[in-house]
Amino acid sequence: MSRRRIPSHFIQRQYMIRIDKSLNEFEVMIVVEHYKERGIEYYELLPGNRCIWATRGSSSCPINEYFIFNEGRLVDIQID
């Protein structure tokens, strides 16, 4: 009995997300929602200097974004 390959359109998409456990959960939810709205599936969230540092894109040309919060509200996103 031969094994059949499952067509790629039947395979559920997997998200590659890494989140540092020391980050504020509420702020992380805001950043995750920001990426979901834009269809971004692969990213890493790390603690920055009074912000959440997000990195995404290829390793040869990563995009760094800094989500800056004040009193639980997202006040700025800086892209590097």
Secondary structure in CASP SS format (residue, H / E / C, confidence):
PFRMAT SS
TARGET T0000
AUTHOR 0000-0000-0000
METHOD secondary structure of the structure
MODEL  1
M C 1.00
S C 1.00
R C 1.00
R C 1.00
R C 1.00
I C 1.00
P C 1.00
S H 1.00
H H 1.00
F H 1.00
I C 1.00
Q C 1.00
R C 1.00
Q C 1.00
Y C 1.00
M E 1.00
I E 1.00
R E 1.00
I E 1.00
D C 1.00
K C 1.00
S C 1.00
L C 1.00
N C 1.00
E H 1.00
F H 1.00
E H 1.00
V H 1.00
M H 1.00
I H 1.00
V H 1.00
V H 1.00
E H 1.00
H H 1.00
Y H 1.00
K H 1.00
E H 1.00
R H 1.00
G C 1.00
I C 1.00
E C 1.00
Y E 1.00
Y E 1.00
E E 1.00
L E 1.00
L E 1.00
P E 1.00
G C 1.00
N C 1.00
R C 1.00
C C 1.00
I E 1.00
W E 1.00
A E 1.00
T E 1.00
R E 1.00
G C 1.00
S C 1.00
S C 1.00
S C 1.00
C C 1.00
P C 1.00
I E 1.00
N E 1.00
E E 1.00
Y E 1.00
F E 1.00
I E 1.00
F E 1.00
N E 1.00
E C 1.00
G C 1.00
R E 1.00
L E 1.00
V E 1.00
D E 1.00
I E 1.00
Q E 1.00
I E 1.00
D C 1.00
END
